[in-house]
């Protein structure tokens, strides 16, 4: 494991443990937002023989989507636990997806390696946004495509993160949600890519607020770790607040949670 410390920026070590804490259960989180992940992969439109990179691949959902037509896909993530799950879940893919431990701020690839780069609600959590943006540009060859899905800076996910933040000491600056603002993304990537933007809404369907709580405390690292670190009373209060938040999305069949996001589509200059 010591080699992982060389591969991952030191300021991402705690994040790696946090995101990895759900292990394979994180795949359920991807399933819940899989419409948004499919949107990104369809816009990427990876072709047979192309080399594609999925940054912050998690359990490999977007890597597998990108590999559907026969592209050669690499996936990187800061969490060994998530990469293990990704390898297990991707055993049937041909050509095989290559999963590597890697940090969005120092990608383990040469310049101009890829025909396409995708990151679905992943690269937005890198602490140094300028560095992560520069790295994606660096590994793209000229004409390569870039597709990012990122949560909107206001809306459902911002509210959800806002509730979690009331129980947690650490609020990252700049906010990951800044990636949901086209102006901010243009500042980060506009020098290297011709950019287009598309708004999206992800619909997740759950039986009840209780069902969401169980699912997310199992698989969603930030919430799982927070609940483990809070005392029983504070954890109960957090559950109460999140249940109330999710209850706003009640429909006759259960819950329908609508989450706004931005799709960024770029072409490398």
C-alpha positions in Angstrom: 0.0 0.0 0.0 2.9 2.4 0.6 3.1 3.0 -3.2 -0.3 4.6 -3.1 1.1 7.5 -1.1 3.3 8.3 -4.1 0.5 8.0 -6.6 -2.0 10.1 -4.6 -1.5 13.7 -3.6 -1.1 13.9 0.2 -4.0 16.3 0.5 -6.3 13.6 -1.1 -5.3 10.7 1.3 -8.2 11.4 3.7 -10.6 11.7 0.7 -9.4 8.4 -0.6 -10.3 6.7 2.6 -13.6 8.5 2.8 -14.8 7.7 -0.7 -13.5 4.1 -0.5 -15.3 3.4 2.8 -18.4 2.2 1.0 -16.5 -0.2 -1.2 -18.6 -2.1 -3.7 -21.8 -0.6 -2.2 -20.8 2.7 -3.9 -22.0 1.0 -7.1 -25.6 1.5 -5.8 -25.0 5.3 -5.7 -23.9 5.1 -9.3 -27.0 3.1 -10.1 -29.2 5.8 -8.5 -27.7 8.4 -10.9 -27.2 6.2 -13.8 -29.4 8.3 -16.2 -26.9 11.1 -15.8 -23.9 8.8 -16.3 -25.5 7.4 -19.5 -26.1 11.0 -20.7 -22.3 11.7 -20.4 -21.3 8.5 -22.2 -23.8 9.1 -25.0 -22.3 12.6 -25.6 -18.8 11.1 -25.4 -19.8 8.5 -28.1 -16.6 6.5 -27.7 -15.8 4.4 -30.8 -14.0 1.1 -31.3 -10.2 1.4 -31.1 -10.3 4.8 -29.4 -8.4 5.3 -26.1 -10.7 6.7 -23.4 -9.9 7.8 -19.8 -12.4 7.9 -17.0 -11.2 10.2 -14.2 -12.3 9.3 -10.7 -14.0 6.2 -12.0 -15.4 4.9 -8.7 -16.7 1.4 -9.3 -16.2 1.9 -13.0 -19.8 2.7 -14.1 -18.8 5.3 -16.7 -15.7 3.3 -17.8 -18.0 0.4 -18.6 -20.4 2.8 -20.4 -17.5 4.2 -22.5 -16.3 0.7 -23.3 -19.7 -0.5 -24.7 -18.7 -0.1 -28.4 -15.2 -1.5 -28.0 -13.1 1.5 -27.0 -9.9 0.8 -25.0 -10.7 2.3 -21.6 -8.6 3.2 -18.6 -10.1 4.2 -15.3 -8.3 6.0 -12.5 -9.4 6.6 -8.9 -7.7 7.6 -5.6 -9.4 4.7 -3.8 -8.0 1.1 -3.9 -11.3 -0.2 -2.5 -13.4 1.3 -5.3 -10.9 0.1 -7.9 -11.1 -3.4 -6.5 -14.9 -3.2 -6.9 -14.5 -1.7 -10.4 -12.3 -4.6 -11.5 -14.7 -7.2 -10.1 -17.7 -5.6 -11.8 -15.9 -5.1 -15.1 -14.7 -8.7 -15.6 -17.0 -9.2 -18.6 -15.9 -6.2 -20.6 -13.8 -6.7 -23.8 -11.3 -5.3 -24.4 -10.6 -5.4 -20.7 -10.7 -2.0 -18.9 -7.4 -1.0 -17.3 -7.9 0.3 -13.7 -5.1 2.2 -12.1 -4.6 4.1 -8.8 -4.2 7.7 -9.8 -4.9 11.2 -8.8 -6.8 13.7 -11.0 -4.1 16.3 -10.1 -1.3 14.1 -11.5 -2.6 11.6 -13.9 -0.3 8.6 -14.5 -0.3 9.0 -18.3 1.9 10.6 -21.0 0.9 13.8 -22.8 -1.7 13.4 -25.7 -2.5 9.8 -24.8 -6.3 9.8 -25.1 -9.0 10.3 -27.8 -11.6 11.1 -25.1 -11.8 11.8 -21.4 -14.9 11.4 -19.2 -15.5 12.2 -15.6 -19.0 11.9 -14.0 -19.3 13.7 -10.7 -15.7 12.8 -10.1 -13.0 15.3 -11.0 -15.2 18.0 -9.4 -14.0 16.8 -6.0 -10.3 17.3 -6.7 -9.0 19.9 -4.3 -6.9 21.8 -6.8 -9.3 22.5 -9.6 -6.8 24.3 -11.9 -4.4 21.4 -11.6 -7.1 18.8 -12.4 -8.3 20.8 -15.4 -4.7 21.2 -16.7 -4.1 17.4 -16.3 -7.2 16.5 -18.3 -6.0 18.9 -21.1 -2.5 17.5 -21.0 -3.5 13.8 -21.5 -5.9 14.7 -24.4 -4.5 14.6 -27.9 -5.5 17.4 -30.3 -9.2 17.0 -31.4 -9.9 14.7 -28.4 -13.3 14.9 -26.7 -14.0 15.8 -23.0 -17.3 15.1 -21.3 -17.9 16.1 -17.6 -21.1 15.8 -15.6 -21.0 18.0 -12.5 -23.7 18.9 -9.9 -25.4 22.3 -10.2 -24.2 24.9 -7.7 -27.8 25.4 -6.6 -30.6 22.8 -6.4 -31.0 19.4 -4.9 -27.4 18.4 -4.4 -26.4 21.8 -3.0 -29.1 21.5 -0.5 -28.1 17.9 0.4 -24.5 18.9 0.8 -25.6 21.9 2.9 -27.4 19.7 5.4 -24.3 17.4 5.6 -22.0 20.5 6.1 -23.9 21.5 9.2 -22.7 18.3 10.9 -19.1 18.3 9.5 -16.1 20.5 10.2 -14.6 20.4 6.7 -16.0 22.5 3.9 -13.8 22.3 0.8 -12.7 25.6 -0.8 -13.3 26.2 -3.6 -16.5 24.3 -3.6 -16.8 21.2 -5.9 -20.1 22.6 -7.0 -18.3 25.5 -8.7 -17.8 22.9 -11.6 -21.6 23.2 -12.2 -21.2 26.8 -13.3 -20.4 27.2 -17.0 -18.4 30.4 -16.4 -16.2 28.7 -13.8 -15.7 25.7 -16.1 -14.9 28.0 -19.0 -12.2 29.7 -16.9 -10.7 26.2 -16.0 -10.9 24.6 -19.4 -11.7 27.3 -22.0 -8.0 27.9 -23.0 -7.5 24.2 -24.0 -11.0 23.2 -25.2 -13.8 24.4 -27.3 -16.8 24.0 -24.9 -20.5 23.4 -25.1 -22.9 23.0 -22.2 -26.1 21.1 -21.7 -28.3 21.1 -18.6 -29.6 17.8 -17.2 -31.8 16.5 -14.4 -31.1 13.1 -12.9 -34.2 11.2 -11.5 -33.7 8.7 -8.7 -36.5 6.5 -7.5 -36.6 5.1 -4.0 -39.3 3.5 -1.9 -38.9 5.8 1.1 -36.6 8.2 3.0 -35.6 5.2 5.1 -34.6 3.4 2.0 -32.4 6.3 0.8 -30.8 6.6 4.2 -29.8 2.9 4.3 -28.5 3.0 0.7 -26.4 6.1 1.2 -25.0 5.3 4.7 -23.9 2.0 3.2 -22.4 3.2 -0.1 -21.8 7.0 -0.1 -18.5 7.5 1.6 -18.9 11.1 2.8 -22.2 10.3 4.5 -21.1 6.8 5.8 -18.0 8.3 7.4 -19.8 11.2 8.9 -22.4 9.0 10.5 -19.7 6.8 12.0 -17.9 9.8 13.4 -20.9 11.5 14.9 -22.3 10.6 18.3 -25.5 8.7 18.4 -27.6 11.8 19.2 -26.1 13.9 16.4 -26.4 11.0 13.9 -30.1 10.7 14.8 -30.5 14.5 14.2 -28.7 14.2 10.8 -31.0 11.4 9.8 -34.0 13.4 10.8 -32.9 16.3 8.7 -32.0 14.2 5.7 -35.3 12.2 5.9 -37.2 15.5 6.0 -35.2 16.7 2.9 -35.9 13.6 1.0 -39.6 13.6 2.0 -40.0 16.7 -0.2 -39.7 14.4 -3.2 -42.6 12.2 -2.2 -44.8 10.9 -5.1 -47.6 8.2 -4.9 -45.1 5.4 -5.7 -42.5 6.5 -3.1 -39.8 9.1 -3.8 -38.6 10.7 -7.0 -35.5 12.7 -6.3 -34.6 15.2 -9.1 -31.0 16.4 -9.1 -29.9 19.2 -11.5 -26.5 18.9 -13.2 -24.3 20.4 -15.9 -22.9 18.5 -18.8 -19.7 20.0 -20.2 -18.7 18.8 -23.7 -15.3 19.9 -24.9 -13.0 19.4 -27.9 -9.2 19.7 -27.4 -7.7 22.5 -29.4 
